[in-house]
Amino acid sequence: MQKATVMLAVVVPVVVLSVQAQSQQRGRGSLTALDYAEIQQLYGRYAIGYDTGNGDMYAGVFTPDGTFELPGGKTLQGRKQLSELAAAPGSNKGPTNVLHVNSNITIEPSADGATGHAYVMLVNLGAGGKASTLTGGGIYRDIFVKTADGWRIKKRIYQPAHSVPGAQTQ
């Protein structure tokens, strides 16, 4: 039993260091468990900020010069434009309307920080006794950088499901 413990104590750190070295050699850097957790929190704050109309929370997940590329070639840049998107008057935000649900989040180290992908589903909770419906969705493709204020989205591209390469229509 002691030999197995000693072997694990030697082998595990060697494997971890080897994986980190390979990752860094490929120019991908490395991320800590805390980095992964902080980046994943951005997905939640993004969705809640937008869905509740909290423009400051929503825009705060981006760098000050961050960009959000929307379908049709429209790009929003900077926290002012991003905040206005989330806090737009008459946008019908709130817990009884459309919610962004992120899933299958993947985060990978990169030379400049990290990249991420997530599926997003837009769910209308159906106010007034109406049935809830899935109203849309797609994929977020993200570039994250670590700033003095923590991890932030430098660039987000949203691809609706019907425009994702290989998407099937039914």
C-alpha positions as CSV (number, residue, x, y, z in Angstrom):
1,M,0.0,0.0,0.0
2,Q,2.8,2.4,0.9
3,K,4.6,1.6,-2.4
4,A,1.4,2.5,-4.4
5,T,1.1,5.8,-2.4
6,V,4.7,6.7,-3.1
7,M,4.3,5.8,-6.8
8,L,1.3,8.0,-7.1
9,A,3.0,10.8,-5.3
10,V,5.8,10.6,-7.8
11,V,3.9,9.8,-11.0
12,V,0.9,12.3,-10.7
13,P,3.1,15.4,-10.4
14,V,5.3,14.2,-13.4
15,V,2.2,13.7,-15.5
16,V,0.7,17.1,-14.6
17,L,4.0,18.9,-15.3
18,S,4.3,17.0,-18.6
19,V,0.8,18.0,-19.8
20,Q,1.5,21.6,-18.8
21,A,4.8,21.7,-20.6
22,Q,3.3,20.2,-23.8
23,S,0.5,22.8,-23.6
24,Q,2.9,25.6,-23.2
25,Q,5.2,24.3,-26.0
26,R,2.2,24.5,-28.4
27,G,1.9,28.2,-27.4
28,R,-1.4,27.6,-25.6
29,G,-0.4,28.7,-22.1
30,S,-2.0,27.1,-19.2
31,L,-5.0,27.7,-17.0
32,T,-5.6,27.0,-13.3
33,A,-8.8,25.5,-11.8
34,L,-9.6,29.0,-10.6
35,D,-9.2,30.4,-14.1
36,Y,-11.7,27.9,-15.5
37,A,-14.2,28.7,-12.7
38,E,-13.9,32.5,-13.3
39,I,-14.3,32.1,-17.0
40,Q,-17.3,29.9,-16.6
41,Q,-18.9,32.5,-14.3
42,L,-18.7,35.0,-17.2
43,Y,-21.2,32.8,-19.1
44,G,-23.7,33.0,-16.2
45,R,-23.3,36.8,-15.6
46,Y,-23.6,37.4,-19.3
47,A,-26.9,35.5,-19.5
48,I,-28.4,36.9,-16.3
49,G,-27.3,40.5,-17.1
50,Y,-28.9,40.4,-20.5
51,D,-32.1,38.5,-19.4
52,T,-32.8,40.9,-16.6
53,G,-31.9,44.1,-18.5
54,N,-28.9,44.8,-16.3
55,G,-26.7,46.6,-18.8
56,D,-23.8,47.1,-16.4
57,M,-23.7,43.5,-15.4
58,Y,-23.9,42.4,-19.1
59,A,-21.3,44.8,-20.4
60,G,-19.1,44.1,-17.4
61,V,-18.2,40.6,-18.7
62,F,-16.5,42.2,-21.7
63,T,-13.2,44.1,-21.8
64,P,-13.7,47.9,-22.2
65,D,-13.1,47.5,-25.9
66,G,-14.7,44.1,-26.2
67,T,-16.7,43.1,-29.3
68,F,-19.8,41.1,-29.9
69,E,-20.4,39.9,-33.5
70,L,-24.0,39.3,-34.3
71,P,-25.5,37.6,-37.4
72,G,-25.7,39.7,-40.5
73,G,-22.4,41.4,-40.0
74,K,-23.4,43.7,-37.1
75,T,-20.7,44.2,-34.5
76,L,-21.1,45.9,-31.1
77,Q,-17.9,47.3,-29.6
78,G,-17.2,48.7,-26.2
79,R,-19.2,48.6,-23.0
80,K,-21.5,51.5,-23.9
81,Q,-22.9,49.8,-26.9
82,L,-23.1,46.4,-25.1
83,S,-24.8,47.9,-22.1
84,E,-27.4,49.6,-24.4
85,L,-28.2,46.3,-26.0
86,A,-29.0,44.6,-22.7
87,A,-30.8,47.6,-21.2
88,A,-32.8,48.7,-24.3
89,P,-36.2,50.1,-23.4
90,G,-39.1,48.0,-24.4
91,S,-36.9,44.9,-24.8
92,N,-39.3,43.0,-22.7
93,K,-36.6,41.7,-20.3
94,G,-37.4,39.8,-17.1
95,P,-38.0,36.4,-15.6
96,T,-41.2,35.7,-17.5
97,N,-39.6,36.2,-21.0
98,V,-36.8,34.8,-23.0
99,L,-33.9,33.3,-21.1
100,H,-30.4,32.4,-22.4
101,V,-29.4,28.9,-21.3
102,N,-25.7,28.0,-21.9
103,S,-24.5,24.4,-22.0
104,N,-21.6,22.3,-23.2
105,I,-19.2,25.0,-22.2
106,T,-15.6,24.3,-23.3
107,I,-12.6,26.4,-22.3
108,E,-9.1,26.0,-23.7
109,P,-5.9,27.8,-22.9
110,S,-4.5,30.0,-25.7
111,A,-1.4,32.1,-26.2
112,D,-3.3,35.3,-25.2
113,G,-5.5,33.8,-22.5
114,A,-8.3,31.4,-23.4
115,T,-10.9,30.5,-25.9
116,G,-14.3,29.1,-25.3
117,H,-17.4,27.7,-26.9
118,A,-20.8,27.2,-25.6
119,Y,-24.2,26.2,-26.9
120,V,-26.9,28.7,-26.1
121,M,-30.7,28.0,-26.2
122,L,-33.2,30.8,-26.1
123,V,-36.2,29.7,-24.0
124,N,-39.4,31.7,-23.8
125,L,-41.0,30.8,-20.4
126,G,-44.5,31.6,-21.7
127,A,-46.2,34.3,-19.7
128,G,-49.9,34.2,-18.9
129,G,-50.3,30.4,-18.9
130,K,-48.7,30.0,-22.4
131,A,-46.5,27.0,-22.9
132,S,-42.7,27.5,-22.8
133,T,-41.0,27.2,-26.1
134,L,-37.5,27.0,-27.5
135,T,-37.3,30.1,-29.7
136,G,-33.7,29.9,-31.0
137,G,-30.1,29.1,-30.2
138,G,-26.7,28.6,-31.6
139,I,-23.1,28.7,-30.5
140,Y,-20.9,31.3,-28.8
141,R,-17.3,31.4,-29.9
142,D,-15.2,33.4,-27.4
143,I,-11.8,34.9,-26.8
144,F,-11.0,35.6,-23.1
145,V,-8.2,37.7,-21.6
146,K,-7.2,38.2,-18.0
147,T,-7.4,41.8,-17.0
148,A,-6.7,43.6,-13.7
149,D,-10.4,43.0,-12.9
150,G,-10.2,39.3,-13.7
151,W,-11.2,37.3,-16.8
152,R,-13.2,39.1,-19.5
153,I,-14.6,38.4,-23.0
154,K,-12.4,40.2,-25.6
155,K,-14.5,38.9,-28.5
156,R,-17.7,37.0,-28.8
157,I,-19.2,35.7,-32.0
158,Y,-22.7,34.4,-32.0
159,Q,-23.6,31.9,-34.7
160,P,-27.3,31.0,-34.8
161,A,-28.0,27.2,-35.1
162,H,-29.1,27.5,-38.7
163,S,-25.8,29.1,-39.7
164,V,-23.4,26.7,-37.9
165,P,-21.4,24.7,-40.4
166,G,-22.9,21.2,-40.6
167,A,-26.2,22.2,-39.0
168,Q,-29.2,20.2,-40.1
169,T,-32.7,21.6,-40.6
170,Q,-35.8,19.5,-39.9
